[in-house]
Amino acid sequence: MTSRASTGRDDPTRVAPETEARPQWLTRSLGIEPQRRSIEVGGCDINLLVWGEPDRPGLVLVHGGAAHAHWWSAIAPLIGDYRVVALDLSGHGDSGRRETYRVELWTQEVLAAAEAVGAAGPPVVIGHSMGGFVAVATAVAGGDRVAGIIVLDSPMVEEDPEVEAARIGAAFGVPRTYPTLDEAVARFRTVPAQDNYDPWILDHVARHSLRRTEDGWAWKFDPGLFRAVSRNPAAEQLPNIRCRVALLRSEFGLVTPEIGRIIYENLGRVAPVVEVPLAGHHMMLDQPLLLLTALRALLADWEHSVPSQR
């Protein structure tokens, strides 16, 4: 869930990056430039950002609705010794657009991205928000081609809230064009909003959310994305997953403790549901180091343990 034009109201949670020093860890992380690649899936060009060496275990990072691959830039280089690929799903970021968006097509894009980057063996797919819906569908459709999925604050047993926000006109309305990049960046907001953000990461994400046009600067995502999109019900798919699964829910996110318990039951009581403390829904924007630690711990455990059977 991601960018839209603001309503024009001041947002006290936004802090200009120049008012404080950028943390050293973040400077180091963003200084590790990803390799940029492009693949074609179903007649659509899909943009990839790739970190790490080939022939290492694979990780595929799947962003939320109207977001893009650079949402992962702060933590992707630091997850560990993996071949990491973050993709722009069709209709998002620097990837091409389609007339109709379906989870089945996004699933094909995720699997194609994993196979294109030369990782060793099936990857773990990590999906945030809407990307969690895609990760679930990928696990079911991919079978043995997926080693596991980690879902980040995706309310898989409820309706996708991005579609609802677009339906009622709360977000993703008539697209606007801004005369300057800085003015557009100042209008960047997340959907849903949250109380805290790392200002440097937010600025980085905002600047990669925009493209230059003849008239100025516009958001990269397809304005028709949520009007056309069709989603599979992730809740019905949960019992069909055969790979490892974990859910990281934000303390102040969309996945309530009750939703977490429902997902835990639907996954046969063998998949961990872990709360990331202090995090809002967009946990990579406000608690990136807590998220990074949780991902490292899960992945390290999965490398040295045998999964429980449902």
N, C-alpha and C positions, 0 to 999 in steps of 0.2 A: 504494500500500500504506500503510495508515494505522492509525487509532486502534483501540485495544482496551483493555479493562480490564487493569491490570497484575496480575502475580502476587503483588504485595505486597512484593516485594524492593526494597530501596533501589537507586536508579540513580545512580551517581556522576557520570554525564555530565550530569545535569539540574542547572542552576544557576538559582536563583530570580532573576527579572528585577530585583527590587529591590536585588540585591547589586552591580549595575553600572549605569552610565548607558546609556540607549538611544542608539545612534548617531544623529547628526544626519540622515544620509541616510535612515534608516529612519523617523524621526519625520516627515520631509518626505513620504516615500512613503505611509505609512499615513494621513497627514493629507489625502491626495487621495481624497476619498470617491467610490466608484463610484456610478453610477446603477443602481438596482435595478429590474429588469423581470421580467415573467413571460409565458411563452408556453405554448400547449397543443400537445402533440405526441402523437398517438395516444391521446387521452383522458387524458393525464397532464400536470399543470402542471409546467413546467420553470423553475427560478429562474435568472436571469442577473444578473451584475455587469458593468457596462459602463464603460470609461474612454475618454477621447479624443473627438475631434470626429467627427461623421458625415462621410461622403464622403471619408474617409481610407482607405488600404489596411487590410484587415481581418486581425486575428489572433484565432484561437479557441483558448483554453487549456483543456485537458482533464485533469482531475485523475486520480489513481490510485484503486484500489479502496478503498471505505469512506471516501474523502476528500471534499473539497468545494471550491467555487470560491475560498474564502478562503485556500487554500494558495498562491495566486498573488498575494495582495494586496501583498506587499512589493516585488515586481518589476514587476507589471503596469503601474503608472502610469509607469514609467521606461524601458520598452523603446524608445520612440521615438514619432514622429508617426504613430500608428496608431489605428484604431478597434478597441479591444481588448475582447473579451467572454470572460469565464470563466463556464462554466455548471456547475450541479449536475446531473450525470446523474441520471436517475430512480433512486430508491432511495438517493440520497445527499443530504446537506445539507438545504436547504429545498425541494427538489423533491418531487413526489409519488412514491408507490410503485406498483409493478405486481405482478401475480401472478407473472409470469415475466419474467426479464431476459435479453435477447439483444443481442448486438453489433449486429445489424441495426437494432434500435430505438434504441440509443445513437447509431448513425451518423445516423439521421434527426434526432435531437435536436441533434447538432452542426451539421448542415447547416441546420436550421431556425434555430438561434441565429445563425449567420452571416448569414442572409438577413434576420433581424428587426431588426438594429441599424443598417442603413443604411451599411454600409461600401462603399468603391469597389472593385468587381471581386471576383473570387474570393479567399478568404482563405488565409492560411497557417495550418495547424492544428498546434498544439504539444501533444504528449501525453506525460505522465509515467507510467511504469510500466504499469499496466493501461490508462491513457489512451493509451499508445503502440499497444496492440492496436487500440483504437478509432480512432486516427488512421490506421493502415494500412487498416482496413476503410472508413473514410470516403474515403480517397484513391481506393480501387478503385471504390466505389459512386458517388462524387460525380463522377468524371471531370473535365470541364472546370470544374466548380463548385469545385474545390480547386486553388489555385495551388502548394501545396507542403506538405510535412509535416516537422516536426522532432520526432524521437522521443528522449525523455530516459530513458536507462538502463532500457529495456524489453527483456527477453530474448526477443525475438520468435520465436526458433527453438526455444524450450523451453516447457514447460507453465507457465502462469501460476502463480507461486509463492503468490499469495494464496489461490487455490482449494485448493492443496495444504495450506497452513497451516490452513485451515478444516477440511479433510477429516481431518487427523490430530489435530485438537483443540488445535493450538498457538496459535490465535488465533481471534477472532470466535466465541466460545462463547456460553454463556447470557448474555444482556444483563443488566447491573446498573443499578440506580438509586442515586444518591448523594444524601444529605440536603442538601448545599450545593454551590454551583458550585465553590468553591475546592477542596473535597475531590475532586470529579470531575476538575478540571483536574490535580490532583496525580497522578491515576491514568492520565493520558493517556500512551500509548506509541505508537511507530510499529512497523509490521510491514513489513520487518524492522527490528530495532533497529540503531543505528549509534553510533559513538564520540562524535560531536560534533553539537551543535545550537546555533544562535543562540537564546539563551534568550528573547529578546523575540518572535521570530517563532514559536517553539514555543508560547509562551503565547497569542499571538494566534490561532494555528491551533486550539489546544486549546479555547479559549473559544467559538469558532465551530463546534466539533464537537458541542456539547451543546444540548439543548432542555429547557425546563421542563415538567414533568409534575405531576400531582396529588400524586405521592409524592416528588418531588425533581427530580433532573437525570439525564437519560439521553442516550446517544449518538444522534446524528441518523440514522445510516445504518440501513437496513432489516436486521434480524438475519437474515432469510432470503436475503440478497443472494447469498451464495456457495453456498448449497445449491441455489438455483434457477437460477443463471446458466448460460448456454450461450455459448461463445465459438467464433468461427471461428479456425482455425489461421493465425496471421499469417504463418508461414513460407511457407505455400503461396501466400499472396497477394502476397508481395514482388515476384515477377517481373511481376505484372500492374499495378503502379503506373506511371502515365505522367507524373506531375508530379515536381517536384523533391523530393528526400528528403535528409535529413541525420540522423545519429545522434550524440547526445552521450552518451558513457558515463562513468560515475563511476569514478574511480581505485579506490575501495573499494566499488563497487556490485555489482550482479547481472550486468552484462554484462562478462564476462571478455574479455581480448584475443582469445581463440580464438572466442568467440561474435561479437565484433565483426568478425573476419575472415570468418566464415561469412555474416553479414549483408551485408558488403561484396561478397562473391562473388554472393550471391543478388540483389543490386541492380545487377548488371552492371558492377561496379567503377567506377562513376561517382558514387556518393554518398559524401560525406565521413563518416568515422567519427572523431570527435574526443574525446579523453579530457579530462575536467574534473579537474584535479589537486586532490588532497586531499579530494575530495567523496565522501560516502557516497551510498547509493542515493537518498535524499531530498535532492537537491542544492540545492533552494531553501530548505532548512532549515538547512544548514550552510555552504554556499558561494554565497550568493545573488548576490554581486557578480561572482564568476567566471562564474556561469551567465548573468547579465545581459550581461556583456561578450561571451560566446560567441554569445548570441542576436543581439545588435546586429551583430556582425561577419558572421554568416551572412546576416541579413536585408539588410544593406547590400550584400553581394556579390551576392545574388540580384536586387537592384533594378538592378544595372548590368552583369550578365553574361548570356551565353547558355548555357543548360544543355547539357551533353554528352548525346549520344544513346546509348541502350543498344544 
